[in-house]
Amino acid sequence: MRGIVAAALSACALGAAAQQAPAPIDLSAPAQQATPGLSDELIRKAVRETIAEDPHPAPAANRQGGVLRAETSTLQSRMTTAFNDAKVPDCLHDDALKLQPARIGPIGVVGPLSLPWIIAAAVRGKCL
């Protein structure tokens, strides 16, 4: 059954390919231009006429009109905050558990009791 279906599909594909075959190209015929009226000289003439109509275009009133700018102080403070939040903390400083807080349920663990969490953060790569 599969062989019959495969033979029928291949026959259909071959029939469709035969119908869509392009016409043979005659190499002895002279080459035809795609746009017979368009030449380099005609293009140069059109460009010269266009420039002659308006030799000095009017300058834009405000070249920065479409540019959105933020205040530099606000932008600088946001960038500084984003940089400080993105950097990986040092395991030997106060912010070692910034990315992995030491908690047992709702209770936070502080001081020397948080040493197992610091070791776990170092192993997981949450601090350097």
Beta strands, then each sheet from edge to edge (+ up, - down):
strand 1: 103-104
strand 2: 107-108
sheet 1: 1+ 2-
end
